[in-house]
Each structure stands twice: as C-alpha cells, then as structure tokens.
Amino acid sequence: MAKIMTVDDSVSLRKLVAQTLAGAGHDVAEAANGADALSTAKQKTFDLIISDLNMPGMDGLSFVRQLRQLAAYRTVPVLILTTEMDPAKKKEAKEAGATGWLVKPFDPSQLLATIRKVLD
Amino acid sequence: MTLQLTDLQRQLLGTFFEESFEGLEQLETGLLALERSSKADPETINDVFRVAHSIKGGAGSFGLAAISRLAHEMETLLDGFRAGALSPTPDALSLLLEGVDGLRGMLEATRDERGYSEESLGRLCERLKAASARSAPHPAAPAEPQSPPAARSERTFAFRFEPHSHLLESGNEPVRLLRELARLGALKLEVDRSRLPGLRALEPNLCYLGWHGTLRGAVTLAEIKEVFAWVEGDADLEVTEVVADGAVTPAARQPTTNEEPVAPKTEAAPAATPGAANAPAATAARGDAEAGLGSIRVAVDKIDLLMNMVGELVITQSMLGELEGDGPLDAHRVERLREGLGLLARNTRSLQESVMRLRSMPIGIVFNRFPRLVHDLGRQLGKEVELKIAGQNTELDKTVLEKLGDPLVHLVRNSLDHGIEAPELRRAAGKPELGTLELRAYHRGGDIVVEVVDDGKGIDRTRVIARAREMGILGPDEEPGEDALRDILFAPGFSTAKEVTNVSGRGVGMDVVRRNVKSLGGDVFVDTTPGRGTRISLRLPLTLAIIDGQLIRVGVHAYVVPLLSIVESVQVEPRRVTRFQGQRDIYRLRDELIPMMDLCEVLGVSGQRVSVDEALMVVVEADGEHVGLLVHELLAQQQVVVKSLESNYGRVEGLAGATILGDGSVSFILDVAGIGRLMRRSHAREGVRAA
C-alpha cells in the first residue's frame, strides 16, 4: 500500500521490520546505513521512513538531518526505531527533524498500527 | 527454555545469532584494545558501546529477555565510560569480558536449545550494576510491557492544541492527531483561524491553525497526552479535566517514561578476578563450538576461480568431443587426442587444487582466540605478557586447523605458567617486566611451521635430567642425547614443576600435544635457552600449500622465489660490485654489504652465467641474513601451488618444491634458506682449495 524504507545496520532487525511491513502489504525498501539510505531516498520516493539511531558511520540523527534537507522529504514522516526512552534523546531526535519514535522491542501489531496512523 | 516466537522471528533468529556472535568478537577485541592502551580511545569505547546496545535491542526484539538484560547492564557500564563518568579500569574491563563470555554462552545455549544458569546470570548482572552504580542518568531498561488499564469511568477533558508553525516539517500532521483523539471518545472541536494569512502569503509547509474543544469518554489524561507525545515541544498543549460540578482541575503532569530506579550499592563492588573455573571453562566451551565447524565461509574469489576451472574443463571436453567422428584415427587426430588428454589432465588437477583450496583457511582463525586467553591467564597468574602474532594469513587445511587449536592452547598455557616468570623475578634477572609471547606461522621447505616462543626462564637441562632420574625414566648415569631429552620432555606425566597449578596442570598435556601433532603427520621440536626463553615448533606437512611467488627467469628456466622471502629487487650496478678472489662477489646496497649468488651456478643451469652487467638482483632473507640472487629476468607474481619434491622424487637441498605453471611447465620453488646453505658450503670448499 505505502512505500516504506527501513534503515538499520543489524540485518536481522532490519528484516524483522521490513518483513512485518511487507506482510501487511506495504512496498518496503531496505538500507543498511545512513549513506545508502540517503542515496536510495534520492532515487525513489517514499511515504514513510523508519530508521535506527544506533548505526556506524552516519548515525540515525545525522541521517534524519540530512534527509530533511532534501526538498522531497521536508514533510515525509520519519520514525526512529530505538530502545532509548530517554527524554533528552527524544528531544534530540525531534530537533533533528524526526516525526516520532517507535520503541524496540516492538510488537508487530503495534508497529503496523502506528504505521497506519501515520500514513492515514 | 521455550521461546514464543512468531514465524518471522523464528526465520530470522539464525541471522540474529550470527550477527550477535560477530558483534561479540568485535566487542571482545575492543575491550582488549582498551585494556592494552593507556589512554581510553573514545572511538573504541563508542564502537564497543554500540555493539552492546545492538545486542540488547536485537535480543529484545527476538523475545530473549535474559540476554537483553545482561546486554543492558553491560551497556550501562559502557555508557558510563562514554560519558566520562566512569573510567575503563582493568577490573571494569575484565568484568565486561566476563559479560562477553556470558552473552556468548547464553546465545549458544539458546541456539542449541540448552539451558543456562539463571543464578550465575543474576550474579553477573548484579556485579555489572554495582560497577556502574556511580554513573549519571543512564539508558532506560528494556521497555516493560504496560499493565492493562483498570476499570474506569467517563471523564471530560477540555483541551487547547496550538501547533507551532514548523510542526508540519517534522512530518507530523495535526489532522492525524485529532483523528486519533476522536478515537478515544466523543470529540467536540473548534478551529482557530486567527493566524491564517491570505492565500498569497500562505506557505504550504507551515501550520497556521489551532484547535480547542472537549473530549468525553473513558479516557485517562495519560492517554490524551500520549496522542500528542510526538509533538511535545512543537505545539502548545493544554489539557484540563472538567469535573461534574463545573470546577476545572489543572492537569497534573505525568511522566510518560519508564525508568528503572538505580539502587546505589554501598559496599565496594568487588570486581573479582575471573575465577579459575570460569576462564578455562569459557574457552573450552568455545573450543568445542569451533571444533565441529559444520560449514565454512569461503571468499568469493575462490569460488570464481573454481568457476573458471570448470569452464576450462568444459572447453577441453568439447575439444575432445570434436575428435569423435567417422573414419580411422589418423596420426593427426591421435596427436590432437593426446593434446586434449594432456589438457584434461591439467584441468582436472587444477580443479582438484581449487577445491582443496576451499578447505584451506588462514591460521589467524585459530590465533584469534589467543589475545583473550593470554589476557585472562595473565591476570590470573599475575604475569604481564604481551602477545605478538605473525603469519596469521598462512593457510592450512581446515581439518589440520581444527586439530591444532587444543595443542596450541596447551603450549600457550605452559609458556605463561611455567615459562614466563613473575614480574619481580624478571626484574631481578634484568629482563623487562613485560614478558613476550609470540605465535608465529610460516612455510618452510614444504612444511608449515607453527611456533610458540616465549622469553621466559627456559627449560633447565640439568633439572630435566635430575627429574627424569627421579622418575626412573633415566638411569642414574645415563646422559641423554638431544632426541632422548626431547622424548623425556614429552613423556606422559613428566613435569619439573614443583606445584600443580589450575592452569596447566602437571604437564600432562605435552604428550597429548605431541601425539596430536604426530597424528597430523608432523612433529614437535623444542629449542630452549635457560634464562632466555623457549621456542616450541610444530612442524606439519602440507597437504596443500599455496604461496605467493615471484617468478624469475634464469637462462631458459623459470623458478619461483617465495614472495615472503624477498626483501627487494634491484638492477645491478656494476660499480657497486666488489670482486673477491676465490670468494663471492659482494654488492654494496646503500650501507649494506650483500653477498651475491649466481643462480645459474647454484642451480647448475649448464652453460649459462648471469653476467653482472645485465643481471637483476633479488635480495632475499635467508635465516636472518640477506643474500642477493642474480637472475636474468623478473616475470610475473602469482600464487602457486606447492608440489612436494620429496614425495615425488626426493629431497633436494635448495628447493622447497615444485609447481606447475599455467602453460603446463614445471617450475622449481627455491628454498631460500637452503640456497644460503649451499652458498656457504661452496664458499668453504673454495676457501679450502684456495688455501
């Protein structure tokens, strides 16, 4: 239904998210790091992007900041997937331009419900 | 321990285990690096933190709560390092290394569907918690599931929601939020258009609207706040409860985060030295896991090579197929047939070699476990040891590799326990307090040699003899020769150690080591100097050796010089050559004097000499000395498969083996050390003659 990109350096987690979303009928693309995600985002348009925070090289926040500079992604929802519940971290994420967050470990139905709400 | 997993989780669990084991290796290397260096490198700390964080999140996502919990405790401590609130002391790092073992053990147990001790896990977590007790705000524990809401009554809330103008640029959408709100109960909304500019001034990415209204339903304040959780800070939000009698109670702020309280421990955290039982058990467990390597990782280029070989085989086959036909086999066809068969033989051989090559792996895989082992043992024994590793790219057949692991572990333990002395003793002997242990692997003349070298106190010959006499292995007047002495050292139960330690026991392992190596077709050699150190060499015959070689031409023949032996190659400048009557020529290379050798002469290539005017000199290292080999031409550099001369012909001094080049011709591989010896011997002869 929607075009979603998921970004995470951990293959198992990335696939967990991707396949959960694909199972619900979404069209999912994957990226293993911030740099790849940026170049994919430039080539295709996505309705939603889900990114981990904790990645080598370009971390999640840098990725979001750079993504927001692209005209096509000014207002596209970007969710960060994280175990961090720290308010300071959340604030940082918002300041970087993130729309909201999803907590790890995630419940698949909750993930899908949140996605549905964001994409409506 | 049963896991409730979805099908998807189950499918991806294998990947998760793989990733986690890789991560743990990185974590371990990082921790050891932090321990070695005097300054805590922030990048290493970050990398190490990231791995712990990853494993915590991953384990949680796959329902592995206990693993996630241990990873969380480690992450907390590492975060303390990151924030500078705690320093990576050797004790703290050792504790973290225990954590690594714990995680590894738990992951393996889960993967193999075994249980593990909840109790020791709990204790480890407690110690980690204690060690991080002093840190500042730390990452929250893995999220706990929310408890179901208690029965509730209908309430009414009044709210005002005014997004800041840039709210849309975070990807949030007020309409969506209001829709969510509407799902919680009966919503009455009024929009505030006061900030809305004229159409021309309107910017599509900015938000100009605000809303206020009421929500009635069986909702809590927390649930309403939850709807707006993502836009906190990007909007003005006021929610107040409207009580039945009309009074308005200002909403109390409720925390929406879940933080686990930290109980600071008052007693000092005894970051205990790893118990003797733990370290060997951990490494033993790992040894078992590695021993039965059911699958191997193969570099893609090896597979490509294999594909090429198969391709050539197909070509040869079709060529032979073409020769089929009517008519008698004339001489021409027979000739082609012979050619084809020769080609077939070569292709098959290449294919065989390529497949065998798949089974060979760098010895670094075995050497890799030693930094950790040496670190743990060193701490346990109170000895300071630096581990040096060389030749980790030397490739061995997989089965040989697997059998080599345990013997090496035993030898290393011996070196650390009985070889390298305690720091005070070393100081008293005028040695640096930091002992050195070297693990080396290299090819020598068709064998592979793996050495364990220490600069400890060596093996005292007199003590060995005395002990042997005590044990009745030697008669009271028997003076053993070198070989006999070696046999004694490897005799079952032989040990000059005065006490049994937990670490290496009473030397019971040495005979097992020798037996293992012999079963691989090799042997063990001991070279020791009392007071200076010991070198134990394992010599193993190669089933398949592949070396990087430099092809050279001498006359019409091509030879291979092992690349590892080559120091450099130079064009000979005659003015730098000094001739000595009756002795070798010497070359002055910068400030070094290098004896020159005419390979034609050494190898007996008849009728040719390499004249100094047109020669190239390949400077090689032979037994620690430099020798210059004169050749006609430098050809390609390539990998060559070493074929044993000994098994096919006989041992020839100066030659390490032979190889078959791509065009089918045979090329000898030079044994540089052997050539050096030949040269010295002919010197001596000529010297005698001249005299």
Interface residues (C-beta under 8 A of the other chain):
Chain A: D9 S10 V11 S12 L13 K15 L16 Q19 T20 G23 N54 P56 R68 R74 T75 V76 P77 V78 T82 T83 E84 M85 D86 P87 A88 K91 K94 G97 A98 T99 G100 W101 V103 K104 P105 F106 P108 K117 V118 D120
Chain B: T6 L8 Q9 L12 L13 T15 F16 E19 D47 R50 H53 S54 K56 G57 G58 G60 S61 F62 G63 S68 P137 P139 A140 P142 A143 L168 E169 S170 G171 N172 E173 R176 R179 E180 N205 A229 W230 E232 G233 D234 T257 N258 E259
